[in-house]
Amino acid sequence: KQWYQRRVAITAGIEKLDIHTIQLLKPSVIEQLSPQIIALLDKSTIQQLSSDIISQLDTSMIQSLDSKLINELDNSVLNKLEPDILSKLPLQRIETLEVETIQK
C-alpha cells in the first residue's frame, strides 16, 4: 500500500511538470498519467503510447492520429469515429466494423 501511495504522489508530481518536460518521459511513465494530461501532449508522443491508453482518449484526439495507428485500435473505439476517418483505413479493416457504423 505504501508503494502505491508513493506511486500516486510521483504521478501527481509529474502532472505538475510542463508539457514539454512530460513529453521527454518514457511512454511507460506517460501512460500512468491522467487522460486529461495525455490529451495535452503532441501527436508524436501520443502515438508512442499503447493502444489501450489511446483508446481512452477523446474521440477528436484519436481522429487526429496517424491512420496506421488508428487501424490498430479496437473495433469498439473505431465504431465511435467519423466515417471520413474510417474511410482512410484499409478495406479489410473497415469490413470488420459493425454494419451500422459503415452505414452512417
N, C-alpha and C positions, 0 to 999 in steps of 0.2 A: 504493500500500500504506500509506503514511504517513497518507493521508487516511482510509483505512478504520480504522486503529488509533485515530485521533483520534475518529472517529465512535463506535467501540465504547466508548471511555473516556467520551465525553459521555453515551452511553446508560446506562452503568453509574452515572454521577453522577446522572442524572435519576432512576434507580430508587431512589436513596437518599433522595430527597425524600419528604415525607409525601404521602399520597394526595390530600389536599385541594389541594395545590400542583400535583401531576401533572394533576389534573382541569382545571386552568386552561390547560393547554398546548393547542396546536393538535392536532386529530386526527392530522395527518400526523406529528407528533412522537410522540404516544402510540402510534401504530402500529409504531414502531421498538422499543417495549419488549417485554419477555417476556410470554407469555400469563399467567403467574402474577401479574404486576403488573396487567395489564389486567383480570384477573378480580376484583381488589380495588376497581376503580372503580365509581362508581354507574351505574345503568342509563342515565340520560340521557347520560352521557359515552360509554358503550359504544355506544349507539345512533347516535352520530355517526361511528363508525368504518366502514371499508369492509367489505363482506360477506365478503371474503377473510379478514380478521382475525377477524371474528365467528365464522366457520366453524371456526376453530381453537380456540375456547373450549370449555370443559367443557359437556357436553350440558345439565346442570341450569341453567347460566348462560344458555345460548341459550334455553331454555324459559321463562325469566323475562322475556324481552324482549317488546316490543310485537309483536302478531301481524302487523302490516303489515311490520315488519322481517323477521320470520321468513319471511314469504311471499316475500321477495326472495332468500333463501338458496338455495343449490344443492340439488338433489334428494338428493345423497349425504349432505348434512347433515340434511335433513328426514327421511330414512329412519331416522335414529337416534332421532328424537324420539318421545315418548309419544303414543298415539292421541288422548288428550284435548286435547293441544296442537294436533295436526294438525286436529282437528275444528273449530278456530276459523278455519282458513284457508278462502279461497273454494273452492267446489266445483271450479271449473275447475283450480285448483292441485292439489287433492287427487287429481284424476284423472290427473295427470302422474306421480304417485309409483308406485313398484313395487307390484305387486299384493300381494306378501307383506306389505308394510308396512301396507296397508289391512286385511288380514285379521287382524292381531294383535289 
